[in-house]
Amino acid sequence: WFIGRLQTERDKARVLEGLEGASAGAGQQFDRRRMEQTLAGLGNRIFLMNNVHEDEPVVFETRWCLSYLRGPLTRTQIKTLMEPQKRDEPRTESLTARTETGLLDGVSSALDTRSSGLSARPILPPGVSQYFIPLRGAPHNDTLVYRPMLFGAADIAFIDAKSRFDVTDSTTWLIPLIDAPMSVDWDNAMQIDIPLGELEQSPEPSAVFSTLPSAAGNPKHYATWNKDFSTWLYRTQKLDALKSSRFKQLSKPGEPERDFRIRLQQVGREQRDQETERLRKSYAPKIAALQERIRRAEQAKEREAEQAKAAYVQTAISVGATLIGAFLGRKTINTSTIGRATTAARSVGRSMKEAQDATRAGEIIGTLQAQLQNLEAQFKADANAVAEKLDPFTDTLETISIKPNKSNISVKLLALVWAPHWQNESGKLTPAWH
């Protein structure tokens, strides 16, 4: 038995039972507690060897065994490897052509048509569909060569339910086919702008073809490549979008930040109007109550003023009549004269009281009007705060990445395509579909 480090108690218990059974079968004593302690103390690269033919178990340590498994080459590494060859290339070659040619030629030397044969169009089994990328650009004097590649087209739905974001992106990818144990590695694929409907059914006349890898002639491989393509899209594809937490909105694919904020203005206006209307409904009863109190106070003031005016007139008449009677009567002072004077004095008191009531009513109106102005000012301040809060140009946006679910990836086509290239006299290839 060779036993390494065990992670769970259940695994330890099962191993101990097995060791105990093996020892019992060999007629040996088994110290379960000691064995359990030994297994618990195993570390990295520490193993226990239990041989029923030996006296006791042996604990030993292995040497380091390092294996450096490098993944696919990066663009930078391809550039470094291709640099000696690119020094001899013409300097008039465009940057785009250099980048794409470097990617295609750097995957494997088997792709170089200078080391692979050129022939007529190969015959494929009935189960293998093939298409041709259309030739674009002006006529060329170089040789037109079709190279075998794998074409993948898919629709990817990026969905964010919380933000009600649902965008479907149609994408197309191209990857060279090579004669190698791993003939298709989607990490080396490049995205191209060739819609599915532009693929052609027949090649250009007088074109020659590169050698087709044997794997591309087997129809069963395309089902595997289709599945690998879908898995690769799920693993690598994402959609970056700007998110407004304030408005719970996401930007559209390729939408600049400024355009996104302008679009948020409409959403902000709608929410601002809703919030302002809610505030208005909240303040309306309070404002209406104050306005009604002011109206009643003004009516009371007018009534008190009228009463004070009438009291002044009555007082004047009473006082005047009393004085005239006192000066023109036959007797200077009598009981009637005194009664009229007392009545006149009371009228003066009533008129003064009515005047004071009118003054107090005016003061109440002033207080209520001040309260109404304060309430209206508070409503205006709250409305301005809502408008400022819902201003999209003050909102802090964050960038989020939306990844698709596997069920939201639909592969429309995975097939062999022949990509046209121009080959000059020195064997240099230039893509001819731009």
Secondary structure, DSSP 8 states (H G I E B T S, - for coil): -EE----SHHHHHHHHHHHHHHHHHTT----HHHHHHHHHT--TTEEEE--TTSSS-EEEE----------S--HHHHHHHHHHHHTTS-TTS-HHHHHHHHHHHHH-GGG-TTTS-EES-----TT--EEE----SS--SSEEEEEEEEEEEEEEEEEETTTTEEEEEEEEEEEE--SSSS---GGG-EE----GGG-BSS--TT-EEE---GGGG-HHHHHHHHHHHHHHHHHH--EEEEEETTTTEE--TT--HHHHHHHHHHHHHHHHHHHHHHHHHHHHHHHHHHHHHHHHHHHHHHHHHHHHHHHHHHHHHHHHHHHHHHHHSSSSS-HHHHHHHHHHHHHHHHHHHHHHHHHHHHHHHHHHHHHHHHHHHHHHHHHHHHHHHT-GGG---EEEEE---GGGEEEEEEEEEEEEEEE-TT--EEE---
